[in-house]
Amino acid sequence: MTRAAEPSGDAEAQAAIWEIVRGPWRYAALHAFAELGCADHLAAGPATAGELARHCRADPASLTRLLRCCAAMGLTGVTAAGRYTLTPAGRALRRGGPMRAAVLANGNEPAWQSMLRLATAVRTGQPVFSDIAGKDFYDWHADHPDQAQIFQEFMTARSAGAAAAIASLNFASAQVVADIGGGYGTVLAAVLAAHSHVRGIILERDSVLPGAREYLAGRGLDGRCELSAGDFFDPAAIPPADVYILVNILHNYGDDDAGAILRNITAAAPRARVILADILLPDDPATAHIGTDLDMRRIAMGGRERAWNEYADLLASAGLTVGDVIQTPWILSIIDARR
């Protein structure tokens, strides 16, 4: 009778490291599953690997191996007849689903290569994305419209939950709400829909505004929102408003640049209210949290994730005091600050 050996402490330690090493391989499989459109084709019904390969224009043998990995990760199921089906996780990867853009946006070539040079970024204290791409993150996306579209879809999906939480806040005393770096306007649209007396402004790069115009018009809000092309590092570009919203903005920048953005806002409207939505790191550094993982991306690509006290210090540098901090089920926390 064969009996399995009891794992030693050393074997358990090695297994823990192997679990981490496997992560990039599985992410690569996830990315390929999304890029090939497997979820979109399987949404029409169960299919064999050969049938799916024809739809995806893929090599049948290689796709069979990819699907085997994806099934083990819980993206698909497999019937007794060898036909693949979508699980709830797999359905989230359909075009227009909540996770497809997140998977693709985090795996573009310079972003992936930046993570491979994390040690260099840690040694120097400087991000490496620009060294790889030849320009900064946003300029690179401006030169790659397909990737820019995916990135904006990712930001729209990531902001959706925060939009509901922010829209539920009290805006009774506000007449004008400005969304700084507001993308297509997901958050501002929710605020305008919930508060009929409010008018909005989106400050964004010129290349993003056509998408914002279409998004707002589709919700009948274009008549209540001004679209302003500009750079939030330029004090003259900040429009006057009663409330400023910054969602997923400050974590893209180090303290000096993030502080400059906030000071530009308070200079434009000294009595304004500032609402941030960003990840808050746990106080205990040993706590497993997506923010500590994401901070590795920030080291390589620029910016930083912060704990509550770090945001409080950052806001204080611009003369702002934290009022309420609202945890949401969507990873982000809402920080409501005032002069």
C-alpha positions, 0 to 999 in steps of 0.5 A: 500500500502506497502512503504519501509522505507527510510534507516537511516544513521546507516543502510547505515553504517551497509550496507557498513560493510556487503558489506565488510563482504560478501567478503570472502564468495564470494571469497570462492564461486569463489575459489570453482567454479575454483577448481571444474573446472566448467568453463572448463566443461561449456566451452563445452556448457550450462548445468544444475546443475545436468549435471555439478555436474556429470562432477565435481563429486559434490553433485548436491544440493550443486552445485546448491546453489554454481552456484546460488551464482556464477550467482549472481556474474556474472560468469555464466548466466542462460537460461530460461530452467535452463541451466548455461552458461559462461559469459566473467568473467567465461571464464577467470577461465578456465584452462589456462585462465588469472584468474584461477591460481590467484584465486587458488594461493591466496586461499591455506590453509596457505595463507588463514589462514594467513589472518585470523591472520592479527591482530596478524601480525599487533600487532607484525609487523611480518608475520605469514605465517611461523608460520602456514606453518612451513616454509617460502612461497617459501620453503612451495611451494617447498614441495607442487609441485601442489601448486607451479605449480599453483603459477608459472602459476599465476606469468606467467599470472600476468607478461604477461602485464608487459612483453610487456611493458618491452620488448618495452623499449630500450635495444640497449646498452645491451648485457646480460639481467638477470631476477632475480627471473624470474620464467618460463621466461615470461618477459625475453622471451618477451625481447629476442623475441623483441631484437635479439642481447640480451642474457638472464640469469634467476636466480631462485630456482632450483625447478623452472628451469625445467619449465623455460627450457620448457617454453623457449624451446617452444619459441625457445629461450633456446639457447639464455638464461642461467638458473642459480640456486641460491639465490638472497640474496647470492651476489655470485649468482648474474650473471654479466649483463648489465640490471637486471629485477625484476618483482613482487620481491621486494614487497615480502620483507621488506626494509632491505631485498629488499635493500640487493637484490638491493645492491647485484645487484649493487655490481655484476655490478656497472654500470648496469641498473635495471628495476623493475615492481611492484605495486605503491600505490597511494599518497592519502591513502584514494584512493581505490586501489588494492595495498592497499588491497594487502598490507594486504596480505603482512603484513600477509605473508611478504613484503610490497607494496610501493608508488613511493617515497618509491621505490625511497628511496629504490633504492637510498640506493643501489646507483640507481636513478629513471629515467622513471616510466611507468604506465601499464594497467596491475596493475604493474608499470615499474620503470627504474633505473640506477646508 
